[in-house]
């Protein structure tokens, strides 16, 4: 049965269907010119020099972390055992690549209101061992990058961004995902644009860009430019360069269909984000003093992936009962991303430490959930929640 108020809906129309037919007519389905066209357009949109498309946002995080392992730049290179600070709330594949490359994760609590880093806790978590900070922009909400950069100061710390939930968000007029040396995005069905499956990494660093190109496709040189920062000068003999492997890479390549869809969706992205932001403005105004729920506080200009609700301690209602009743009213609901990720048994297999108590992460784990936001007017859904008393 279709939910009255679903978590995700399609933003496709005839343009996307025509794009699929264009790829079918070309008879080229593996990565090619459609992907390259989308990458160029996305880099322009983000204000970055380079964009690399992969097959998912999770793969984008994997490639981003791997690139920091293989860069020759000592200011960026992350050796096994290096300490990386991460927030207690994010998706699993924010964390897994860090483990897979032998890095030590130090978990820091989130802010109770923004659901991004508790910046006071972040400031005290940084030590001489800290080599990188993974910034996660949660549910469309950018972090306070001025404060984060002030916290880092002149220390040799690499900033990277998982922006998979926050495409189109801006802070001080700049696209979220572009504040670190690299940033990642997702174009999965439920996200701001949909290419079926897909993800991107943006960067201004040419060497990292060339490393990402190799990592995406088997670690070979075939997709590198003739003069590149990874191997220097390639041979002009295509046979010689066909199967020359220089990095322990993957097959993270997207399909041509995903690239073609991305180009069409990107044309619509400003309007898609504006629609979400209009709903967000109505949401924050209408829900500001709700007796049962508190909501996420916006930083900069959120692109409002979804609407988080956290039960007030004096609400007199359990989350379980609220979810049952909201389900009866037609709402599809989910936990706020992972909840408190540090409670998951998988951490027993991963090198990590906790910086203090994960108090706010635990609160949303026990008392939080989110509902969907969309590119079209959802005033009706917001009014139902605003009037909800159990």
C-alpha positions as CSV (number, residue, x, y, z in Angstrom):
1,X,0.0,0.0,0.0
2,X,1.4,3.4,-0.9
3,X,1.9,5.8,2.0
4,X,-0.1,9.0,2.0
5,X,3.1,10.8,3.0
6,X,6.0,8.8,1.6
7,X,9.7,9.3,2.4
8,X,10.7,9.6,-1.3
9,X,9.1,10.2,-4.6
10,X,10.3,10.6,-8.2
11,X,11.3,13.9,-9.8
12,X,11.6,12.3,-13.3
13,X,9.5,13.3,-16.3
14,X,9.8,12.9,-20.0
15,X,13.3,14.4,-20.0
16,X,14.7,11.5,-18.0
17,X,12.8,8.9,-20.1
18,X,14.2,10.5,-23.3
19,X,17.7,10.4,-21.8
20,X,17.4,6.7,-21.2
21,X,16.2,6.2,-24.8
22,X,19.1,8.3,-26.0
23,X,21.5,5.8,-24.3
24,X,19.6,2.8,-25.6
25,X,19.9,4.3,-29.2
26,X,23.6,4.8,-28.7
27,X,24.1,1.1,-27.8
28,X,26.8,2.2,-25.3
29,X,25.8,1.3,-21.7
30,X,29.1,1.3,-19.9
31,X,30.7,4.6,-18.7
32,X,31.3,7.0,-21.6
33,X,30.5,10.5,-22.9
34,X,27.2,10.8,-21.0
35,X,29.0,10.3,-17.7
36,X,31.8,12.8,-18.7
37,X,29.2,15.4,-19.7
38,X,27.4,15.1,-16.3
39,X,30.7,15.3,-14.5
40,X,31.6,18.5,-16.2
41,X,28.2,20.0,-15.5
42,X,28.2,18.9,-11.9
43,X,31.7,20.4,-11.3
44,X,30.4,23.7,-12.7
45,X,27.3,23.5,-10.5
46,X,29.3,22.9,-7.3
47,X,32.0,25.4,-8.2
48,X,34.8,22.8,-8.2
49,X,37.5,22.2,-10.7
50,X,36.7,18.4,-11.0
51,X,34.0,15.9,-10.4
52,X,34.2,12.1,-10.7
53,X,31.0,10.1,-10.9
54,X,30.9,6.6,-9.4
55,X,28.1,4.0,-8.8
56,X,27.0,5.2,-5.4
57,X,27.5,7.7,-2.6
58,X,29.1,4.9,-0.6
59,X,31.6,4.2,-3.4
60,X,32.3,8.0,-3.5
61,X,33.3,7.8,0.2
62,X,35.5,4.8,-0.5
63,X,37.3,6.4,-3.4
64,X,37.7,9.7,-1.4
65,X,39.4,7.9,1.5
66,X,41.5,5.7,-0.8
67,X,42.7,8.8,-2.6
68,X,44.1,10.1,0.6
69,X,46.0,6.9,1.2
70,X,47.7,7.0,-2.3
71,X,48.4,10.7,-2.7
72,X,52.1,11.7,-2.8
73,X,51.3,15.0,-1.0
74,X,52.5,14.5,2.6
75,X,50.1,17.2,3.8
76,X,47.2,15.1,2.6
77,X,48.4,11.5,2.9
78,X,46.7,9.4,5.5
79,X,48.9,6.5,6.7
80,X,47.4,3.4,8.4
81,X,46.8,4.2,12.1
82,X,46.2,7.9,11.6
83,X,43.4,9.4,13.7
84,X,40.3,10.7,11.9
85,X,37.5,12.4,13.8
86,X,34.0,11.4,12.9
87,X,30.5,12.3,14.1
88,X,28.5,9.7,16.1
89,X,25.6,10.0,13.7
90,X,26.0,9.2,10.0
91,X,25.4,6.4,7.5
92,X,27.5,3.2,7.8
93,X,29.5,3.8,4.7
94,X,30.8,7.1,6.1
95,X,32.8,5.0,8.5
96,X,33.6,1.7,6.7
97,X,36.2,3.1,4.2
98,X,38.1,4.6,7.1
99,X,38.3,1.2,8.7
100,X,39.1,-0.5,5.4
101,X,42.2,1.8,5.1
102,X,43.4,1.1,8.6
103,X,42.5,4.5,10.1
104,X,41.6,5.1,13.7
105,X,38.1,6.7,14.1
106,X,37.5,9.0,17.1
107,X,33.8,9.5,17.5
108,X,32.4,12.8,18.7
109,X,28.9,13.6,19.8
110,X,26.5,15.6,17.7
111,X,24.8,18.9,18.6
112,X,21.3,18.4,20.0
113,X,19.8,21.1,17.8
114,X,21.7,21.0,14.5
115,X,22.3,17.2,14.5
116,X,25.8,18.0,13.1
117,X,29.0,18.1,15.1
118,X,28.9,19.3,18.7
119,X,31.5,21.9,18.0
120,X,32.6,22.3,21.6
121,X,33.2,18.6,21.7
122,X,35.0,18.7,18.4
123,X,37.3,21.4,19.6
124,X,38.4,19.3,22.6
125,X,38.6,16.1,20.6
126,X,41.4,17.3,18.4
127,X,44.9,16.4,19.6
128,X,48.4,16.2,18.0
129,X,47.4,12.8,16.7
130,X,44.5,14.1,14.7
131,X,45.2,13.9,10.9
132,X,41.7,14.4,9.4
133,X,38.2,15.4,10.2
134,X,35.3,13.8,8.4
135,X,32.5,16.4,8.3
136,X,29.0,15.0,7.6
137,X,26.2,17.4,6.6
138,X,23.2,15.7,8.0
139,X,19.7,15.6,6.4
140,X,20.5,18.6,4.1
141,X,22.0,20.7,6.9
142,X,25.5,22.2,6.3
143,X,28.0,22.5,9.2
144,X,29.3,25.7,10.6
145,X,32.4,25.7,8.5
146,X,33.7,29.0,9.8
147,X,33.8,27.6,13.3
148,X,35.3,24.3,12.1
149,X,38.1,26.1,10.2
150,X,38.7,28.3,13.3
151,X,39.0,25.1,15.4
152,X,41.5,23.6,13.0
153,X,43.5,26.8,12.8
154,X,46.9,26.3,11.4
155,X,47.1,22.6,12.4
156,X,48.0,20.0,9.8
157,X,44.5,18.5,9.6
158,X,42.8,17.3,6.4
159,X,39.1,18.3,6.0
160,X,36.9,16.0,4.0
161,X,33.1,16.1,3.6
162,X,30.4,13.4,3.3
163,X,27.7,15.6,1.7
164,X,25.6,12.6,0.4
165,X,22.4,13.9,2.1
166,X,22.9,17.6,1.4
167,X,23.3,18.3,-2.3
168,X,22.3,21.8,-3.0
169,X,22.8,23.1,0.6
170,X,25.0,26.2,0.9
171,X,26.9,27.9,3.7
172,X,27.9,31.5,3.2
173,X,26.9,31.2,-0.4
174,X,29.2,28.2,-1.1
175,X,28.0,24.7,-2.0
176,X,28.3,22.2,0.8
177,X,30.7,19.5,-0.2
178,X,33.3,21.9,-1.4
179,X,34.8,23.1,1.9
180,X,37.1,20.1,2.3
181,X,39.9,18.9,0.0
182,X,37.2,16.5,-1.3
183,X,33.5,16.1,-0.9
184,X,31.0,13.4,-1.8
185,X,27.4,13.3,-3.0
186,X,24.8,10.7,-3.6
187,X,22.2,10.5,-6.4
188,X,20.3,7.5,-5.1
189,X,16.6,7.5,-5.7
190,X,15.6,9.1,-2.4
191,X,18.1,11.9,-2.6
192,X,17.9,15.4,-4.1
193,X,18.5,14.1,-7.7
194,X,18.1,10.6,-8.8
195,X,20.3,8.7,-11.3
196,X,18.9,5.4,-10.1
197,X,22.2,4.6,-8.3
198,X,25.1,7.0,-8.3
199,X,27.5,9.2,-6.5
200,X,30.1,11.9,-7.1
201,X,33.4,13.2,-5.6
202,X,34.4,16.8,-6.2
203,X,37.9,18.3,-5.6
204,X,40.0,21.2,-6.8
205,X,43.2,19.1,-6.4
206,X,44.5,17.8,-9.8
207,X,46.5,14.9,-8.3
208,X,43.6,13.7,-6.3
209,X,41.4,13.9,-9.4
210,X,43.8,11.7,-11.3
211,X,44.0,9.2,-8.5
212,X,40.2,9.0,-8.3
213,X,40.0,8.4,-12.1
214,X,42.4,5.4,-11.6
215,X,40.7,4.1,-8.5
216,X,37.3,4.2,-10.1
217,X,38.3,1.8,-12.9
218,X,40.5,-1.1,-11.7
219,X,43.5,1.1,-10.8
220,X,44.5,1.2,-14.4
221,X,45.9,4.1,-16.5
222,X,43.5,3.9,-19.4
223,X,41.2,6.8,-18.2
224,X,44.0,9.1,-17.2
225,X,45.0,12.1,-19.4
226,X,48.3,11.7,-21.4
227,X,50.0,14.1,-18.9
228,X,48.9,13.4,-15.4
229,X,49.9,13.7,-11.8
230,X,49.8,10.0,-11.1
231,X,52.1,8.5,-13.8
232,X,53.6,11.5,-15.5
233,X,53.4,10.9,-19.3
234,X,51.4,8.0,-20.7
235,X,52.4,6.0,-23.7
236,X,50.8,6.9,-27.0
237,X,50.3,3.1,-27.6
238,X,46.7,2.3,-26.5
239,X,47.6,-1.4,-26.4
240,X,50.4,-0.8,-23.9
241,X,48.1,1.3,-21.7
242,X,45.1,-1.1,-22.0
243,X,45.9,-3.1,-18.8
244,X,48.6,-1.1,-17.0
245,X,47.7,-1.1,-13.3
246,X,49.2,1.5,-11.0
247,X,46.9,1.5,-8.0
248,X,44.9,-1.1,-6.1
249,X,41.6,0.1,-7.4
250,X,38.0,-1.0,-7.8
251,X,35.3,-1.1,-10.4
252,X,33.1,1.8,-9.2
253,X,32.1,2.9,-12.7
254,X,28.6,4.3,-13.2
255,X,26.4,3.4,-16.2
256,X,25.9,5.7,-19.1
257,X,22.2,5.7,-18.2
258,X,23.1,7.2,-14.8
259,X,25.2,9.9,-16.5
260,X,22.5,10.8,-18.9
261,X,19.9,10.9,-16.1
262,X,22.3,13.1,-14.1
263,X,22.5,15.7,-16.8
264,X,18.7,16.0,-17.0
265,X,18.3,16.0,-13.2
266,X,21.0,18.6,-12.7
267,X,19.1,21.1,-14.9
268,X,16.2,20.7,-12.5
269,X,18.2,20.7,-9.3
270,X,17.9,24.4,-8.4
271,X,14.2,24.2,-8.6
272,X,14.1,20.9,-6.8
273,X,16.1,22.5,-3.9
274,X,14.0,25.6,-3.9
275,X,10.9,23.4,-3.5
276,X,12.5,21.6,-0.5
277,X,13.6,24.9,1.0
278,X,10.1,26.4,0.7
279,X,8.8,23.4,2.6
280,X,11.6,23.8,5.1
281,X,10.7,27.4,5.8
282,X,7.0,26.4,6.4
283,X,8.2,23.5,8.6
284,X,10.4,25.6,10.8
285,X,7.8,28.3,11.3
286,X,4.9,25.8,11.9
287,X,6.8,23.4,14.1
288,X,8.8,25.9,16.2
289,X,7.0,25.3,19.5
290,X,5.4,21.9,19.0
291,X,4.5,20.3,22.4
292,X,5.6,16.8,21.5
293,X,8.6,17.3,19.1
294,X,11.6,19.4,18.7
295,X,13.1,19.8,15.2
296,X,16.5,20.3,13.5
297,X,18.0,23.8,13.6
298,X,19.2,25.0,10.3
299,X,22.7,26.2,9.6
300,X,23.4,28.3,6.5
301,X,20.8,27.2,3.9
302,X,19.8,23.6,4.3
303,X,18.5,21.6,1.3
304,X,16.2,19.8,3.7
305,X,16.7,16.1,2.8
306,X,14.0,15.2,5.4
307,X,12.4,16.6,8.5
308,X,13.8,15.3,11.8
309,X,11.6,15.0,14.9
310,X,12.8,14.3,18.4
311,X,10.4,13.5,21.2
312,X,10.5,16.1,24.0
313,X,11.2,14.4,27.4
314,X,8.0,15.8,28.9
315,X,5.8,14.9,26.0
316,X,4.1,12.1,27.8
317,X,4.3,9.9,24.7
318,X,6.8,7.2,23.7
319,X,8.3,7.2,20.2
320,X,6.8,3.8,19.6
321,X,3.3,5.1,20.2
322,X,3.9,8.2,18.1
323,X,5.2,6.1,15.2
324,X,2.2,3.8,15.3
325,X,-0.2,6.7,15.3
326,X,1.7,8.6,12.5
327,X,1.7,5.4,10.5
328,X,-2.1,5.2,10.8
329,X,-2.2,8.8,9.5
330,X,-0.2,7.7,6.4
331,X,3.4,8.8,7.3
332,X,6.4,6.7,6.2
333,X,9.1,7.1,8.9
334,X,12.7,6.1,9.5
335,X,15.4,6.5,12.2
336,X,17.5,9.6,11.9
337,X,20.2,8.1,9.7
338,X,22.0,5.5,11.9
339,X,21.0,6.9,15.2
340,X,23.9,6.5,17.6
341,X,26.2,4.5,15.4
342,X,28.6,3.7,18.2
343,X,26.1,1.2,19.6
344,X,26.4,-1.0,16.5
345,X,28.1,-4.4,17.0
346,X,30.2,-3.8,13.9
347,X,32.3,-1.4,15.8
348,X,33.8,-4.3,17.7
349,X,35.6,-5.1,14.4
350,X,36.9,-1.5,13.8
351,X,39.7,0.5,15.4
352,X,37.9,3.3,17.2
353,X,37.6,5.4,20.4
354,X,34.9,7.6,21.9
355,X,35.5,11.1,22.9
356,X,33.3,11.4,25.9
357,X,29.6,10.4,26.1
358,X,27.4,10.3,23.0
359,X,24.6,11.9,24.9
360,X,22.8,13.7,22.0
361,X,23.4,10.9,19.6
362,X,21.8,8.6,22.1
363,X,18.8,10.9,22.5
364,X,18.0,10.9,18.8
365,X,18.7,7.1,18.8
366,X,16.0,6.6,21.4
367,X,13.6,9.4,20.7
368,X,14.2,10.6,17.1
369,X,12.8,9.8,13.6
370,X,12.3,11.6,10.4
371,X,9.7,12.0,7.7
372,X,10.1,12.8,4.0
373,X,10.5,16.1,2.4
374,X,10.0,16.6,-1.4
375,X,10.5,19.1,-4.2
376,X,6.8,19.8,-4.3
377,X,4.5,21.5,-1.8
378,X,3.9,19.3,1.3
379,X,1.9,21.8,3.4
380,X,-0.7,19.2,4.0
381,X,1.8,16.8,5.6
382,X,3.3,19.5,7.7
383,X,-0.1,20.7,8.9
384,X,-1.0,17.1,10.0
385,X,2.2,16.9,12.0
386,X,1.7,20.3,13.5
387,X,-1.7,19.4,14.7
388,X,-0.6,16.0,16.0
389,X,-1.1,15.4,19.7
390,X,-1.1,11.6,19.7
